[in-house]
Amino acid sequence: MQKGDIAKYAPTSRVGKITDIREEGGRTWYRFDNTGLYYAADTVVKADPSEYKAVSFKERKSKEMAGRQSVEDLQKMEREVDIDDMMPSGGG
């Protein structure tokens, strides 16, 4: 394989474009564009281009974080909660 090829990391089926190739410790490593990680050549296979989606690591992280609330938001919600609304009324 060479730079620019679309490849798949077999154990997880992660698909990416090869952006760098390194030889280290007698092994070949391929770097994927969308994770920035290197994968051992013996675990990477050629993938069909239709499987590839060009999403950067930064974009992926921002999408993952979009549904999460910040600590400040959670603290604000905690201050705004009126516990009387959650307690049963009446005697027991």
N, C-alpha and C positions, 0 to 999 in steps of 0.2 A: 504494500500500500504506500501511498505517497501523500504529501500535503494537498489538501483540497478534497480528498476522497471522503465520501460519506461512509461511516463505519458504525458498528454496533458492538457495545460491550456485552458479550454473551451472558454473563451471570445475571444481569439486571435488565437487559434489552435496552439500555440507554443508547440513544442514537445521537451522533454528533459529527461535525466536520473536523477532520484532522488538521490542526494548525501548526503542529511541531512534532518532530520525530527525534528521539534521543536514543543513543546507545550508551548504556551504563551497566557495569557489572556483568557484561556478557549478554545482556538482554536488550531488546528493543522496546521503547515506550512511545505511545501515541498520545498526544494532548488533544482533548476535545474542546471545541470552541465554547460550548454552552455550559461547561462546568469548570473549565480551567484545570482539570485534573489530568494526570497521566495514567494511562492504562497499559498493562503489559500486552505486548503484541500477541502472545499466545492466547489471550482472552478476548481478542477483538476480531470481528469478521466483517466483511464487506456488507453494507446495507443498501437497500433500495432507496434511491433519492426521495421517493414519495413518503418514506418514514421520517424524514428529517424536517424539523421545524426550527428555524433560526430564531432562538430566544436566548438572549445573553443571561449570564448568571445574575447580573444586577436586576434585569427586568423580571426574572423568575422570582427573586427574593422580594421585590416590591409587590408582586402579585400575591405572594404568600402572605405578606404582612398586611395587605389591604383589608382582609377580614378581621384582623386582630385589633384590639384596643390598646392604647398606650396606658402606662401606669397612671399618668395624670388623669386620663379619662375615667379609669376605674375608681380612683380616689374621689373624683368629683361626683360620680354616681353614688358612691358610698355615703358621702356627705348629704346628698339630696334625698336619700331614702328615708321615708318616715315610717318607723317601725310600727306605729299605731295602725297603719293600714294592713299590716300583716298579722296582727294579733287578734285572736277571737274575742268577741265582745260578750258581755254577759257574765253572770256569776256561775259558779260551779258547784 
